[in-house]
Amino acid sequence: MANMNVTVDLENLPSIKAAIDDHVKGPGVGFRVPVDVWCGGAELRRGLKRAGIESWGWMIVDDVILFDVPRDQARSAENFLEGAQIPCNTWTNHNDKA
C-alpha cells in the first residue's frame, strides 16, 4: 500500500467545511452580518438555534460574519435578525442548481 501525505491549510479550513456542508445539506441562503453588531457571532448562532433555525458555514471574512441557512428557513432567519435589530444582507448560495 502506498503512503499518502495530506496537507491541510488551516486558514482555509472554515471555507472547506462550509463547502462540504453546502454539498451535504443542499443549497441554502447565505447571510452577511457586520462583525461589529451588538452581539457576537456565537451569541447570534445560539439565538438562531433557539429560534429553530439551522445554520452552517460560519466564518468571518473582512469584518463580516458569513453563514448559511436552509432555503425554507431564510425568511424566518431574516425576521429573527430584523427583530434583534441586526443588519444583514442575503444571497442565494452559488451551489444552487435549480
C-alpha positions in Angstrom: 0.0 0.0 0.0 1.4 3.4 -0.9 1.9 6.1 1.6 -0.3 9.2 1.2 0.6 12.7 2.6 -2.2 15.1 3.2 -1.5 18.8 3.8 -4.2 21.0 5.2 -4.1 24.8 5.1 -5.7 25.7 8.4 -6.5 29.2 7.2 -8.9 27.6 4.6 -10.4 25.0 6.9 -13.6 27.0 7.6 -14.3 27.6 3.9 -13.6 23.9 3.2 -16.1 22.9 5.9 -18.6 25.3 4.6 -18.3 23.8 1.1 -18.8 20.3 2.4 -21.8 21.4 4.5 -23.3 23.1 1.3 -22.8 19.8 -0.6 -24.3 17.7 2.1 -27.2 20.0 3.2 -28.1 21.3 -0.3 -28.2 24.8 -1.5 -29.1 27.4 1.2 -29.3 31.1 1.5 -26.2 32.9 2.7 -26.3 35.8 5.2 -23.8 38.6 5.7 -23.8 40.4 9.1 -21.4 43.1 10.1 -19.0 41.8 12.7 -19.5 44.9 14.9 -23.2 44.1 15.7 -24.2 44.3 19.3 -23.9 40.6 19.8 -21.0 38.3 18.8 -21.2 35.5 16.3 -21.5 32.8 18.9 -24.5 34.6 20.5 -26.1 35.1 17.1 -25.6 31.4 16.3 -27.2 30.4 19.6 -30.1 32.7 19.0 -30.8 31.2 15.6 -30.7 27.7 17.1 -33.1 28.7 19.9 -35.4 30.0 17.2 -35.3 26.6 15.5 -33.2 27.9 12.5 -30.5 25.6 11.3 -27.2 27.2 10.2 -23.8 26.2 8.9 -20.7 27.6 7.2 -20.0 30.2 9.9 -16.9 32.3 9.3 -15.6 35.8 9.5 -14.2 37.4 6.4 -13.2 41.1 6.1 -15.2 42.1 9.2 -18.3 40.3 8.0 -19.9 37.3 9.6 -21.0 34.8 7.0 -23.3 31.8 7.4 -25.9 29.8 5.5 -29.4 28.7 6.4 -31.8 26.3 4.6 -33.8 27.9 1.9 -37.1 27.2 3.6 -35.8 28.9 6.8 -34.4 32.0 5.2 -37.5 34.2 5.8 -37.5 33.1 9.5 -33.8 34.0 9.8 -34.4 37.4 8.2 -37.3 38.0 10.7 -35.2 36.9 13.6 -32.3 39.3 12.6 -34.7 42.1 12.0 -36.4 41.6 15.3 -33.0 41.7 17.0 -32.1 44.9 15.0 -29.2 43.1 13.4 -28.5 44.4 9.8 -27.9 41.8 7.2 -27.6 41.0 3.5 -28.6 37.8 2.0 -27.6 36.0 -1.2 -28.6 32.7 -2.9 -25.9 30.1 -2.5 -23.7 29.7 -5.5 -24.2 25.9 -5.4 -27.9 26.3 -6.3 -28.6 24.1 -9.3 -32.3 24.9 -9.5 
